[in-house]
Amino acid sequence: QVQLVESGGGLVQPGGSLRLSCAASGLIFSIHDMEWYRQAPGKQREWVAGITSGGSTDYEASVKGRFTISRDNAKNTVYLQMNSLKPEDTAVYYCKAARGGGPHEWSYWGQGTQVTVSS
């Protein structure tokens, strides 16, 4: 039974910061690539950031320089540090774990955590 549990969301003012966490269980965390996605109401889910099992990172252009993804394999946790937040960052944020295995990718999703950026 694989579980991904996001936490750390909430209401912040523009320019503020939040750190999201995603705690994983029921999988070999260290061999999975980890990613963050977000989805605003009525909009498509979009990719935000990723970190490979080897520690390489990549970011969506609009968050590059503001967000930092990291992982702690000893804690089975991936983080998303979010600085200089903007109203357009408002969304439900989801974490995803993925690994290759045969003809398709095996992936797992968390339930999401709400981030609201507003005055």
Residue frames as a rotation matrix with the C-alpha (Angstrom) as fourth column:
GLN 1
0.573 0.819 0.000 0.00
0.819 -0.573 0.000 0.00
0.000 0.000 -1.000 0.00
VAL 2
-0.549 -0.760 0.346 1.69
0.785 -0.612 -0.098 3.11
0.286 0.218 0.933 -1.32
GLN 3
0.620 0.712 -0.329 0.80
0.778 -0.611 0.145 6.40
-0.098 -0.346 -0.933 0.32
LEU 4
-0.585 -0.680 0.442 1.92
0.675 -0.710 -0.199 9.95
0.449 0.182 0.875 -0.44
VAL 5
0.438 0.730 -0.525 0.76
0.899 -0.366 0.241 12.59
-0.016 -0.577 -0.816 2.03
GLU 6
-0.279 -0.472 0.837 1.25
0.515 -0.809 -0.284 16.28
0.811 0.352 0.468 1.29
SER 7
0.482 0.406 -0.777 1.32
0.866 -0.354 0.352 18.93
-0.133 -0.842 -0.522 4.01
GLY 8
-0.483 -0.742 -0.466 2.34
0.724 -0.637 0.264 22.55
-0.492 -0.210 0.845 4.55
GLY 9
-0.476 0.374 0.796 -0.27
0.617 -0.503 0.605 24.33
0.627 0.779 0.009 2.46
GLY 10
-0.130 0.484 -0.865 -2.25
0.862 -0.376 -0.340 27.31
-0.490 -0.790 -0.368 3.65
LEU 11
0.781 0.454 0.430 -3.11
0.590 -0.761 -0.269 30.97
0.205 0.464 -0.862 3.12
VAL 12
-0.152 -0.868 -0.472 -0.24
0.815 -0.380 0.436 33.40
-0.558 -0.319 0.766 2.56
GLN 13
0.642 0.301 -0.705 0.09
-0.016 -0.914 -0.405 36.97
-0.766 0.272 -0.582 1.33
PRO 14
0.901 -0.361 0.239 1.75
0.266 0.027 -0.964 37.81
0.342 0.932 0.120 -1.99
GLY 15
0.286 -0.897 0.336 5.51
-0.591 -0.441 -0.676 37.79
0.755 -0.005 -0.656 -1.53
GLY 16
0.385 -0.061 0.921 5.32
-0.875 0.292 0.386 35.28
-0.293 -0.954 0.059 1.29
SER 17
-0.499 -0.662 -0.560 6.78
-0.743 0.659 -0.118 31.79
0.447 0.357 -0.820 1.57
LEU 18
0.636 0.575 0.514 5.62
-0.737 0.651 0.183 28.25
-0.230 -0.495 0.838 2.25
ARG 19
-0.635 -0.747 -0.199 7.37
-0.772 0.621 0.133 24.90
0.024 0.238 -0.971 2.44
LEU 20
0.549 0.814 -0.190 5.39
-0.822 0.567 0.054 21.92
0.152 0.126 0.980 1.23
SER 21
-0.573 -0.671 0.471 6.25
-0.728 0.680 0.084 18.39
-0.377 -0.295 -0.878 2.30
CYS 22
0.459 0.652 -0.604 5.31
-0.796 0.604 0.047 15.03
0.395 0.459 0.796 0.81
ALA 23
-0.330 -0.518 0.789 5.89
-0.833 0.554 0.015 12.00
-0.445 -0.652 -0.614 3.01
ALA 24
0.121 0.289 -0.950 5.98
-0.805 0.589 0.077 8.64
0.581 0.755 0.304 1.23
SER 25
-0.305 -0.199 0.931 5.45
-0.729 0.678 -0.093 5.14
-0.613 -0.708 -0.352 2.56
GLY 26
0.477 0.535 0.697 5.03
-0.100 0.821 -0.562 1.67
-0.873 0.198 0.445 1.10
LEU 27
0.965 -0.236 0.117 7.65
0.149 0.120 -0.982 2.13
0.217 0.964 0.151 -1.63
ILE 28
0.159 -0.972 -0.173 11.41
0.929 0.088 0.360 2.21
-0.334 -0.218 0.917 -2.05
PHE 29
0.803 0.330 -0.496 11.61
0.260 -0.943 -0.207 5.98
-0.536 0.037 -0.843 -2.00
SER 30
0.087 -0.903 -0.420 15.25
-0.185 -0.429 0.884 6.32
-0.979 0.001 -0.205 -3.04
ILE 31
-0.704 -0.368 0.607 14.74
0.452 0.427 0.783 4.77
-0.548 0.826 -0.135 -6.49
HIS 32
0.250 0.888 0.385 11.77
0.943 -0.133 -0.305 6.96
-0.220 0.439 -0.871 -7.42
ASP 33
-0.796 -0.270 0.542 11.78
0.423 -0.888 0.180 10.23
0.433 0.372 0.821 -9.28
MET 34
-0.209 0.715 -0.668 9.67
0.857 -0.194 -0.476 12.77
-0.470 -0.672 -0.572 -7.41
GLU 35
-0.729 0.045 0.683 7.63
0.458 -0.710 0.535 15.61
0.509 0.703 0.497 -8.89
TRP 36
-0.537 0.626 -0.565 5.28
0.334 -0.458 -0.824 18.39
-0.775 -0.631 0.037 -7.85
TYR 37
-0.628 0.483 0.610 2.20
0.604 -0.191 0.774 19.32
0.490 0.854 -0.172 -9.86
ARG 38
-0.786 0.467 -0.405 -0.52
0.078 -0.574 -0.815 21.89
-0.613 -0.673 0.415 -9.25
GLN 39
-0.598 0.680 0.424 -4.10
0.681 0.153 0.716 22.37
0.422 0.717 -0.555 -10.36
ALA 40
-0.914 0.388 -0.117 -6.31
-0.289 -0.827 -0.482 25.44
-0.284 -0.407 0.868 -10.05
PRO 41
-0.212 0.917 0.337 -10.12
0.205 0.379 -0.902 25.04
-0.955 -0.123 -0.268 -10.16
GLY 42
0.760 0.642 -0.096 -11.36
-0.006 -0.141 -0.990 24.55
-0.650 0.753 -0.103 -13.72
LYS 43
0.445 -0.687 -0.575 -7.83
-0.895 -0.338 -0.290 24.29
0.005 0.644 -0.765 -15.11
GLN 44
0.718 -0.274 -0.640 -5.57
-0.043 0.900 -0.433 21.46
0.695 0.339 0.635 -16.21
ARG 45
0.854 -0.519 -0.035 -3.05
0.164 0.205 0.965 19.98
-0.493 -0.830 0.260 -13.85
GLU 46
0.783 -0.622 0.002 0.41
-0.268 -0.341 -0.901 21.30
0.561 0.705 -0.434 -14.65
TRP 47
0.464 -0.741 -0.485 3.90
0.816 0.571 -0.092 20.15
0.345 -0.352 0.870 -13.81
VAL 48
0.985 -0.087 0.149 5.83
-0.143 -0.893 0.427 22.42
0.096 -0.442 -0.892 -11.44
ALA 49
0.153 -0.972 0.180 9.13
-0.984 -0.166 -0.057 20.81
0.086 -0.169 -0.982 -10.48
GLY 50
0.931 0.118 -0.345 10.94
-0.123 0.992 0.007 17.49
0.343 0.036 0.939 -10.44
ILE 51
0.096 -0.926 0.366 13.88
-0.984 -0.033 0.173 15.79
-0.148 -0.377 -0.914 -8.80
THR 52
0.356 -0.023 -0.934 15.32
-0.485 0.850 -0.205 12.49
0.799 0.526 0.291 -9.98
SER 53
0.959 -0.050 -0.280 16.49
0.237 0.685 0.689 9.63
0.157 -0.727 0.668 -7.81
GLY 54
0.127 -0.992 0.016 20.01
0.939 0.115 -0.324 10.93
0.319 0.056 0.946 -8.47
GLY 55
-0.020 -0.077 -0.997 19.20
0.742 -0.669 0.037 14.44
-0.670 -0.739 0.071 -7.28
SER 56
-0.897 -0.257 0.361 18.92
0.440 -0.605 0.664 16.32
0.048 0.754 0.655 -10.60
THR 57
-0.219 0.828 -0.517 16.28
0.496 -0.361 -0.789 19.07
-0.840 -0.430 -0.332 -10.54
ASP 58
-0.845 0.071 0.529 14.18
0.451 -0.435 0.779 20.92
0.285 0.898 0.336 -13.08
TYR 59
-0.506 0.631 -0.588 11.46
0.355 -0.469 -0.808 23.59
-0.786 -0.618 0.013 -12.87
GLU 60
0.313 0.687 0.656 8.60
0.950 -0.210 -0.233 25.05
-0.022 0.696 -0.718 -14.83
ALA 61
-0.339 -0.622 0.706 9.66
0.699 -0.669 -0.253 28.43
0.629 0.408 0.661 -16.20
SER 62
0.262 0.550 0.793 7.26
-0.051 -0.813 0.581 30.55
0.964 -0.192 -0.185 -14.13
VAL 63
0.993 0.118 0.025 8.57
-0.036 0.094 0.995 29.19
0.115 -0.989 0.098 -10.81
LYS 64
0.379 -0.922 -0.080 12.27
0.816 0.374 -0.441 28.95
0.437 0.102 0.894 -11.64
GLY 65
-0.511 -0.658 0.554 14.29
0.222 -0.723 -0.654 31.07
0.831 -0.211 0.515 -9.24
ARG 66
-0.145 0.555 0.819 11.44
-0.829 -0.520 0.205 31.19
0.539 -0.650 0.536 -6.71
PHE 67
0.820 0.496 0.284 10.82
-0.572 0.717 0.399 27.51
-0.006 -0.490 0.872 -5.90
THR 68
-0.354 -0.924 -0.144 13.30
-0.891 0.380 -0.248 24.85
0.284 0.041 -0.958 -4.80
ILE 69
0.794 0.550 -0.259 12.63
-0.470 0.825 0.313 21.11
0.386 -0.127 0.914 -4.81
SER 70
-0.377 -0.907 0.187 14.67
-0.853 0.261 -0.453 18.84
0.362 -0.330 -0.872 -2.57
ARG 71
0.602 0.563 -0.567 14.51
-0.290 0.815 0.501 15.37
0.744 -0.138 0.654 -1.08
ASP 72
-0.235 -0.594 0.769 15.59
-0.972 0.139 -0.190 13.60
0.006 -0.792 -0.610 2.08
ASN 73
-0.062 0.198 -0.978 15.80
-0.459 0.865 0.204 9.89
0.886 0.462 0.038 1.39
ALA 74
-0.900 -0.313 -0.304 16.37
0.123 0.486 -0.865 9.09
0.419 -0.816 -0.399 5.07
LYS 75
-0.730 0.683 -0.041 12.96
-0.237 -0.309 -0.921 10.61
-0.642 -0.662 0.387 5.82
ASN 76
-0.587 0.489 0.645 11.22
0.782 0.549 0.296 9.38
-0.209 0.678 -0.704 2.65
THR 77
0.392 0.709 -0.586 10.18
0.575 -0.686 -0.446 12.97
-0.719 -0.162 -0.676 2.03
VAL 78
-0.408 -0.413 0.814 10.28
0.871 -0.444 0.210 15.45
0.275 0.795 0.541 -0.84
TYR 79
-0.072 0.289 -0.955 9.96
0.617 -0.740 -0.270 19.19
-0.784 -0.608 -0.125 -0.25
LEU 80
0.006 0.037 0.999 8.97
0.857 -0.515 0.014 22.24
0.515 0.857 -0.035 -2.24
GLN 81
-0.325 -0.194 -0.926 10.24
0.687 -0.721 -0.090 25.53
-0.650 -0.665 0.367 -0.85
MET 82
0.135 0.524 0.841 8.09
0.919 -0.384 0.092 28.31
0.371 0.760 -0.534 -2.31
ASN 83
-0.397 -0.345 -0.850 9.32
0.640 -0.769 0.013 31.90
-0.658 -0.539 0.526 -2.06
SER 84
-0.856 0.054 -0.515 8.05
-0.278 -0.887 0.369 35.19
-0.436 0.459 0.774 -3.50
LEU 85
-0.577 0.683 0.448 4.60
0.703 0.694 -0.153 33.70
-0.416 0.227 -0.881 -3.91
LYS 86
-0.929 0.310 -0.201 2.16
-0.369 -0.769 0.522 35.24
0.007 0.560 0.829 -6.37
PRO 87
-0.119 0.966 0.231 -1.65
-0.731 0.072 -0.679 35.01
-0.672 -0.249 0.697 -6.61
GLU 88
0.388 0.264 -0.883 -1.24
-0.881 0.388 -0.271 32.91
0.271 0.883 0.383 -9.77
ASP 89
-0.722 -0.639 -0.264 0.50
-0.484 0.740 -0.467 30.25
0.494 -0.210 -0.844 -7.65
THR 90
-0.314 0.695 0.647 -2.85
-0.822 0.143 -0.552 29.53
-0.476 -0.705 0.526 -5.98
ALA 91
0.040 0.288 -0.957 -3.73
-0.707 0.685 0.177 25.87
0.706 0.669 0.231 -6.59
VAL 92
0.851 0.072 0.520 -3.92
-0.398 0.735 0.549 22.44
-0.342 -0.674 0.654 -5.06
TYR 93
0.036 -0.938 -0.345 -0.39
-0.976 0.040 -0.212 21.05
0.213 0.345 -0.914 -5.06
TYR 94
0.943 0.295 0.155 0.17
-0.310 0.947 0.083 17.32
-0.122 -0.126 0.984 -5.60
CYS 95
-0.143 -0.988 0.051 3.28
-0.872 0.150 0.466 15.19
-0.469 0.022 -0.883 -5.31
LYS 96
0.866 0.345 -0.362 4.01
-0.493 0.707 -0.506 12.27
0.082 0.617 0.783 -7.60
ALA 97
-0.056 -0.857 0.512 6.39
-0.572 0.448 0.688 9.33
-0.819 -0.255 -0.515 -7.34
ALA 98
0.829 0.331 -0.450 7.41
-0.549 0.336 -0.765 7.53
-0.101 0.882 0.461 -10.52
ARG 99
-0.227 -0.900 0.373 9.61
-0.522 0.435 0.733 4.69
-0.822 -0.028 -0.569 -11.67
GLY 100
-0.064 0.121 -0.991 10.07
-0.964 0.251 0.093 2.71
0.260 0.960 0.101 -14.84
GLY 101
-0.499 -0.090 0.862 9.03
-0.462 0.869 -0.176 -0.93
-0.733 -0.486 -0.476 -14.95
GLY 102
-0.347 0.330 0.878 8.35
0.653 0.757 -0.027 -2.78
-0.674 0.564 -0.478 -18.20
PRO 103
-0.399 0.191 0.897 6.13
0.876 -0.208 0.435 -1.26
0.269 0.959 -0.084 -20.89
HIS 104
0.433 0.607 0.666 4.80
0.334 -0.795 0.507 1.59
0.837 0.003 -0.547 -18.77
GLU 105
-0.622 -0.576 0.530 5.69
-0.205 -0.534 -0.820 4.00
0.756 -0.619 0.214 -16.00
TRP 106
0.017 0.559 -0.829 4.54
0.867 0.404 0.290 3.18
0.497 -0.724 -0.478 -12.50
SER 107
-0.676 -0.207 0.708 3.32
-0.018 -0.955 -0.297 6.29
0.737 -0.213 0.641 -10.75
TYR 108
-0.137 0.581 -0.802 1.66
0.968 0.249 0.015 7.23
0.209 -0.774 -0.597 -7.48
TRP 109
-0.322 0.147 0.935 -0.13
0.112 -0.975 0.192 10.43
0.940 0.167 0.297 -6.46
GLY 110
-0.895 0.076 -0.440 -0.91
0.430 -0.114 -0.895 12.13
-0.118 -0.991 0.070 -3.19
GLN 111
0.009 1.000 -0.025 -4.24
0.992 -0.011 -0.124 13.73
-0.124 -0.023 -0.992 -2.31
GLY 112
-0.078 -0.136 0.988 -2.97
0.561 -0.825 -0.070 17.29
0.824 0.548 0.141 -2.53
THR 113
-0.174 0.021 -0.984 -2.62
0.895 -0.414 -0.167 20.33
-0.411 -0.910 0.053 -0.30
GLN 114
0.642 0.566 0.516 -4.25
0.732 -0.653 -0.194 23.71
0.228 0.502 -0.834 -0.90
VAL 115
-0.528 -0.745 -0.407 -2.08
0.771 -0.622 0.139 26.79
-0.356 -0.240 0.903 -1.40
THR 116
0.566 0.726 0.390 -3.86
0.805 -0.589 -0.072 30.16
0.178 0.355 -0.918 -1.51
VAL 117
-0.609 -0.770 -0.193 -1.94
0.778 -0.627 0.044 33.38
-0.155 -0.123 0.980 -2.17
SER 118
0.145 0.765 0.627 -4.11
0.653 -0.550 0.520 36.40
0.743 0.335 -0.580 -1.43
SER 119
-0.845 -0.357 0.397 -4.24
0.012 -0.756 -0.654 39.68
0.534 -0.548 0.644 0.46
